[in-house]
C-alpha cells in the first residue's frame, strides 16, 4: 500500500488500529480512490462529517473539490450543480406542497384506488392500481433498456425504480429492496404514471429521490401520492385514532399496510390532528458522543405552535452519554431495550410557553425514532403495545 499511496505503512497501521482518530482528509480521499470506497463513508468514520470547526469544514470542502476535479470536464458542471443543491434547505414535509397541489394529487390517487377496487383492501393491491394508471407491465429494474441505463448519473449506485411512459412499463429493483421499500418504489413510480403532468420520455429514481428529503417538486408530488396509495388517505387515520396517541400505533399499522416503519410513523405524525412530532436519529454515535439527527416531522398543529421539532434540540446530535436531556436518555436506552421507552419532557412553544409532552422512543435496528405528544391526564382509546422483533 505504501508504494501505491506514498503513505508510510506505519502511519496506515496507526489509523487501522484507531491510534489516529481523525486521519487527514486528503489521505482518506486517496484510500477511497484506491479501494473504491465511498468517500463520505470514510469521512464519517474518520470523524470529519459533522465537525463544525473552520479547519474541518475547509478540509472537507477541499476533498470535495478535489473529487470534482477528477471528473471529466463534461461532468464537472453537473457535480458542482449537485453540490449546490445539497446546500439548500431540504424539504421537510408535505407542507412544502401547496394545499391546492395536495388536494389535486390526493384526488388523483383516490380515483386510482377506486378504479382498481383497492379502497379498503389491505395491503393496497399496488399492481392493480398500476394497471388503473395505464401501466401494462411491472418488471425488474435489471431489465431496464440499455439506452436508459446509459443516462444514469455516475454518482448513483443503482436505479431503484423507473417508469418508461412510451412502453407503459414500471421497473422496480426488488432484489436490493425489502418488501416495504419495494412497495413504496412501485407506488412512487405508479404515481408518476397517474399524475398526467409528470409524463416525460422516462423517469428513474435512486435512494436520494425516494428515501431522503426530496428537492424536486415532481418527486415530492409522487411521494405524496405514493403515501396516499399505500395508506389510503383518511382510512389510515380513522383506524389509527381508535387507539391512544402513541408511536406504538404506526408501528403496529405498518405491518397491516405493508409499509416501512419510517413511512408509517411519518404518515401518522404529519397527518395527525393533535400537536405531535417525531425526530429521526442515526444509530451510530458521532465523535462527540451524540447520535446524528437526520430529520424531524411534525403535524400541522405542532408546527404552527412549536415550529420544527429538530429546532427544539441542541445542535445536530442527540447526546447519549451521561445526558441531562430526556430525549438523549431515551435514545441511549431505546437502543438496548425492546419495545417503546417513554419519559415526560417540557417543550417551549413559539410564544415561549412551557408545555408538557410525553416522549416515546423506538429503535428499528437502523434509526432511532423519538415522538412527542401532549401529555394527558385522561387517555382515551385502545392502548397499543409493541415489542421489537428480534
Helices and strands as residue ranges (DSSP letters): H 2-5, H 9-16, H 25-35, H 39-45, H 54-69, H 73-86, G 94-96, H 99-115, H 126-132, E 137-140, G 141-143, H 146-149, E 161-164, G 165-167, E 169-172, H 179-194, G 196-198, E 203-205, H 207-211, H 217-231, H 234-240, H 247-256, H 261-270, E 277-285, E 290-298, H 300-306, G 309-312, E 317-319, H 326-334, E 341-348, E 354-363, E 367-374
